[in-house]
Amino acid sequence: MMKLKAYQEEALKALEDFLHRVRVHADAGLPNPLGQAYREVAGRYLDNPPPYYEPVGLEGIPYVCFRIPTGGGKTLLAAHALAPARRFLGQDAPAVVWLTPTEAIRQQTLRALKDPRHPYRQALEGALGEVRVMDLREALALTPGDVGAVSLVLVATLQAFRVEETEGRKVYEDNGHLMAVFGNLETALPEGASSPPEGVGRYSLANLLRLMRPIVVVDEAHNARTPLSFDTLARLEPGVILEFTATPREDSNVLFAATAHELHREGMIKLPIELVVLKDREAVLQAALAKRKDLEALAEGSREYLRPILLIQAEPKRGEDPFTWERVRSFLLELGVKEEQIAVSTGERDDLTGQDLLSPSSPVRYVITVDKLKEGWDCPFAYVLASVRSLKSSTAIEQVLGRVLRMPGARPKEREELNRAYAFAVSEDFWEAANTLREALVLEGFERYEAERAVYAVGLGLEERVPLKAHPKPEVLESLGSKIAYDPKTKTLVLKEPLTPSEKAILREGLKEEDRDKLPQTVRTPSEEGRVLEVPLLAWHGEPLEAEHFLEEGWSLAGRDAHVDFVPGPLGVRGEIGLEGGRVRIARLEGLDRAGRLFGPHVGWTLESLALWLDRHIPHPDLPQEETLPFLYRALGGFWSGASP
C-alpha cells in the first residue's frame, strides 16, 4: 500500500478528531456540537476559521472540506478518509457515494478503484474491508446478498443525481429489481422509515442509498456548492459528507488546508517553475524542444524510467493568423520530430484515448492542446509547458499549468533539473507573463488559504528612480508597501517592482500635478494603437511598381560575400516561480542573449535542414536554387560554428 505523506496523515488525524469531538459534544448535550467541534479542530490549521456552515436540509450532518492543492493526492486521501467516517457511523459494511464533476474523471476514478493492484483500491480495502465498486448500471442491479455483506462504493457524476425534476432519472425511479433488497432492509427499520421524500420512488436506488445513510465523497467540491447541489445531497440523507478540492468556496467548512510548501517538501510536485519569455512563437517552440531533449538526456542516466513530455498550448482558430494545433504539429515535423511522438488533444481530435503515457512502450514526447486537456488526464512525465498564446489571462493557462506540476513517482529525483517544471511563453513583458502564471498557481490552490494576496517579487535589480518636485502623499506611499520607496532628502521616488494599472492610478493621485507625467509610461507601437501605416503609391516609368520590375535586370549570387555580421540581441528573459515562506516568489534571473541556443542539433536543426528550410521560405523567383543554397550554406556556416549548444 502506498505510504501517506505527512500532511495526508495530519488531515486524517484532523477528521478523526473532529468526528470524535462531534460525538462527545452531542452525547454531553452541548448545543451545536458540529460548530463547536469544527472550531476546536479547524483552529489548529486555519487562522480564525469562519463559523461552521450548515446548508438547508443538511443540518446535523458532519460536512467538512479538505483543501489540497493540485498534485497533492486528493483521491488517495479520500479513500483513506472513509475509515474514520465508517467508525463514526458505526457501520460494518457502509455505502459510499463517490461523486465526480465530469464523466472523464468518473471513468478514471472507477477504473482505479476497481483495480486490485492500484494504491487507491488498496486504500479503499484498508478503510472499508471487503468492498464492491460499482457504476450506476451495476448499482441498479444489486441483489439482497450484496447489501450488508460487503461495503458498497458507487462512483457517479454529480449530474446523475443533481436535477430539479427527478422524473425520468433512473436513480429516482422505482426499480422492481431492487424490491427484494428493500424486503430485507425494511424488517430491520422502524415503521415508516422506508417512506421516501417527495420525488423519490419507494423502491428506487436513491431511496436505498438514503436508508443506508451513505458516506458521500465530493471530488472537486467547488463545483458542488449551489442550492441545487445541496438539495441533491439532502435527498440522500448522508451520514457524513467529505469534500476535496484545491480551491474551496468561501462557505466550505475547510477542516484542513495543505500548503504548496508541504507538497513540495514531500516531493509531490515540481518546483520552482523556470519561466522563459520570448517574443516569437517559433522561438518559444524551439527553446522548449531543446529543454525537453536536455531533460530526456538527464533522465536516461536515472534509475527509474522517465520520459519527459512537452505540453504545447496552441491558439484557437480565431483572430488574425492564429498559431493553431495544425501549425504547431507541422512545425514540429519540420524540425525533425517523428510523427508517432506527437499526440493531439483538442475538441476535434483526441490521440490520448487509450494511451498509457507512463509505459516505456509509449513513443509520445509532445502533446498539443488548445484550451484544456481532456479532464482527468494526468501524466507526471509532463515537464515542459510551451504556450504560443499571449499570456494575458490566468484562466487560459490554468487548465494546463497543473499538468506539468505533478512529480513522477511522488518522490524527488537525483538530478535537480528533474525536480523542476519549465514554462516557455510568448509575451512582450516578462512580468506580465510571470504574474499570469502566478495567478494561475493561485487558481490551482498554490497559495496559503488565508493569504492569497501574499505574493511578491524579489532581487530583481530593476529599480527605477524618479526625481520629484514635491513630496507625495504619505498614505499613498504606505498603501503601496514594499513596491516603492521614497527618499525625502532628495525627493526621489524609487519603483522597486512593477505596478498594476490600479496601483499606478493610486500613485498618480498621490503625486502633485507637475510630477505625474514623470512616471514611466508603457510605450505602445502604432500597430498596438490601431494606427494604419500609409505610404504613397510607388511608380515605375509611369506604371504602378510591381515585383516583376525588379526581375528585369539579371543578377547572380555566385561569388557574393555571404558573411553575416550578426551580434544576437536579447531574445527574451528567464526567471523562476517558486515558494518562499509559504508565498509565491517570482525572480527574474537573466536575459536570454544567445540566439545560437535556438539552433543546432539539440533542437533538431542541422545546417542542411535549416538552409533548405530558408530556401523554401524565402521567395527568389529570379534566382536558381543552384545559387541560393550555396549562398545560404556560406551565410549560416560561420554562425553555425559559433552557436553554443
KAKA-V810177 format. One record per residue. N is the residue number from 1. SS is DSSP state (h for helix, s for strand, l for the rest). OMEGA is omega in whole degrees, 0 to 359 (none if undefined). Layout:
n={N N}
ss={SS SS}
omega={OMEGA OMEGA}
//
This chain:
n={1 2 3 4 5 6 7 8 9 10 11 12 13 14 15 16 17 18 19 20 21 22 23 24 25 26 27 28 29 30 31 32 33 34 35 36 37 38 39 40 41 42 43 44 45 46 47 48 49 50 51 52 53 54 55 56 57 58 59 60 61 62 63 64 65 66 67 68 69 70 71 72 73 74 75 76 77 78 79 80 81 82 83 84 85 86 87 88 89 90 91 92 93 94 95 96 97 98 99 100 101 102 103 104 105 106 107 108 109 110 111 112 113 114 115 116 117 118 119 120 121 122 123 124 125 126 127 128 129 130 131 132 133 134 135 136 137 138 139 140 141 142 143 144 145 146 147 148 149 150 151 152 153 154 155 156 157 158 159 160 161 162 163 164 165 166 167 168 169 170 171 172 173 174 175 176 177 178 179 180 181 182 183 184 185 186 187 188 189 190 191 192 193 194 195 196 197 198 199 200 201 202 203 204 205 206 207 208 209 210 211 212 213 214 215 216 217 218 219 220 221 222 223 224 225 226 227 228 229 230 231 232 233 234 235 236 237 238 239 240 241 242 243 244 245 246 247 248 249 250 251 252 253 254 255 256 257 258 259 260 261 262 263 264 265 266 267 268 269 270 271 272 273 274 275 276 277 278 279 280 281 282 283 284 285 286 287 288 289 290 291 292 293 294 295 296 297 298 299 300 301 302 303 304 305 306 307 308 309 310 311 312 313 314 315 316 317 318 319 320 321 322 323 324 325 326 327 328 329 330 331 332 333 334 335 336 337 338 339 340 341 342 343 344 345 346 347 348 349 350 351 352 353 354 355 356 357 358 359 360 361 362 363 364 365 366 367 368 369 370 371 372 373 374 375 376 377 378 379 380 381 382 383 384 385 386 387 388 389 390 391 392 393 394 395 396 397 398 399 400 401 402 403 404 405 406 407 408 409 410 411 412 413 414 415 416 417 418 419 420 421 422 423 424 425 426 427 428 429 430 431 432 433 434 435 436 437 438 439 440 441 442 443 444 445 446 447 448 449 450 451 452 453 454 455 456 457 458 459 460 461 462 463 464 465 466 467 468 469 470 471 472 473 474 475 476 477 478 479 480 481 482 483 484 485 486 487 488 489 490 491 492 493 494 495 496 497 498 499 500 501 502 503 504 505 506 507 508 509 510 511 512 513 514 515 516 517 518 519 520 521 522 523 524 525 526 527 528 529 530 531 532 533 534 535 536 537 538 539 540 541 542 543 544 545 546 547 548 549 550 551 552 553 554 555 556 557 558 559 560 561 562 563 564 565 566 567 568 569 570 571 572 573 574 575 576 577 578 579 580 581 582 583 584 585 586 587 588 589 590 591 592 593 594 595 596 597 598 599 600 601 602 603 604 605 606 607 608 609 610 611 612 613 614 615 616 617 618 619 620 621 622 623 624 625 626 627 628 629 630 631 632 633 634 635 636 637 638 639 640 641 642 643 644 645}
ss={l l l l l h h h h h h h h h h h h h h h h h h h h h h l l l l l h h h h h h h h h h l l l l l l l l l l l l l l l l l l l s s s s s s l l l l l l h h h h h h h h h h h h h h h h l l l l l s s s s s s l l h h h h h h h h h h h h l l l l h h h h h h h h h h l l s s s s l h h h h l l l l l l l s l l s s s s s s s s h h h l l l l l l l l l l l l l l l h h h h h h h h h h h l l l l l l l l l l l l l l l l l l h h h h h h h l l l s s s s s l h h h l l l h h h h h h h h h h l l l s s s s s s l l l l l l l l s s s s l l h h h h h h l l l s l l l s s s s s s l l h h h h h h h h h h h h h h h h h h h l l l l l l l l l s s s s s l l l l l l l l l l l h h h h h h h h h h l l l l h h h s s s s l l l l s l l l l l l l l l l l l l l l s s s s l l l l l l l l l l l l s s s s s s s s s l l l h h h h h h h h h h h l s l h h h l l l l l h h h h l s s s s s s l l l h h h h h h h h h h h h h h l l l l l l l l l l l s s s l l l l l l s s s s l l l l l l h h h h h h l h h h s s s s l l l l s s s s l l l l l h h h h h h h h h l l l h h h h l l l l l l l l l l l l l l l l l l l l l l s s l l s s l l h h h h h l l l l l l l l l l l l l l l l l l l l s s s s s s s s s l l s s s s s s s s s s l l h h h h l l h h h l l l h h h h h h h h h h h l l l l l l l h h h h h h h h h h h h h h h h h h l l l}
omega={181 181 179 174 185 182 177 175 181 178 179 176 179 180 180 181 180 182 177 181 176 180 182 182 179 179 180 179 179 177 176 181 179 180 180 180 180 179 184 184 181 179 177 186 182 173 178 178 180 178 179 184 178 178 179 181 181 180 176 181 175 188 187 186 175 179 181 181 179 181 186 177 182 184 178 179 180 179 179 183 179 181 178 177 178 180 180 182 180 182 178 182 186 170 179 173 185 186 179 183 184 178 180 180 176 180 180 181 180 180 181 182 178 184 182 182 186 178 179 179 179 177 179 179 177 182 190 185 179 190 173 180 188 163 184 181 180 181 179 180 179 177 179 181 181 188 179 180 179 174 182 178 178 178 184 173 177 182 179 180 190 177 175 178 185 183 179 177 186 182 182 183 173 184 182 180 183 184 180 178 179 179 178 184 188 179 181 183 174 182 179 183 183 178 187 173 182 178 181 180 182 182 180 177 180 180 177 178 180 181 181 181 189 166 181 174 179 179 184 192 178 177 188 181 178 176 179 177 179 178 180 179 182 179 182 182 185 175 179 174 181 179 176 181 174 185 182 174 183 183 177 179 183 181 182 179 174 179 176 178 179 178 180 180 181 178 182 185 178 175 1 172 178 187 173 181 179 183 185 185 179 177 177 181 180 180 179 176 180 179 179 179 177 181 179 177 177 183 181 179 182 184 179 180 182 180 183 182 175 178 185 176 180 179 176 184 176 182 183 176 181 176 187 180 177 179 178 181 179 180 178 180 177 180 177 177 180 185 183 179 184 174 180 177 179 178 183 181 180 179 185 181 180 181 170 186 179 182 176 180 180 179 190 176 182 178 181 177 179 181 179 175 175 183 182 178 184 179 180 178 179 183 189 175 175 179 177 174 177 185 178 182 180 180 180 182 186 184 183 182 181 183 180 184 184 181 177 179 181 176 181 180 182 180 183 181 181 174 182 169 186 180 177 188 176 177 173 188 180 186 176 180 181 180 176 178 178 179 176 176 177 178 177 179 184 171 173 185 185 185 181 183 183 181 180 177 187 166 189 184 184 183 178 185 183 177 181 175 183 179 176 179 182 183 178 177 181 183 181 170 188 182 179 174 181 177 184 181 182 184 181 176 182 176 185 183 177 179 174 178 180 178 177 179 178 181 180 180 181 180 174 185 185 181 188 182 180 179 181 181 174 182 179 177 176 180 180 179 178 180 181 178 179 177 178 177 178 181 179 182 176 179 174 184 178 180 183 180 181 184 184 180 181 176 187 175 183 178 179 178 182 181 178 179 191 173 185 175 180 179 184 183 176 178 177 179 182 182 175 181 179 180 175 181 177 179 173 188 185 171 177 185 179 181 181 180 183 180 178 184 183 174 175 179 164 179 182 183 179 178 178 180 179 181 180 188 176 181 176 182 182 184 178 179 179 178 186 182 177 179 179 176 182 182 182 187 181 179 182 182 180 181 179 183 none}
//
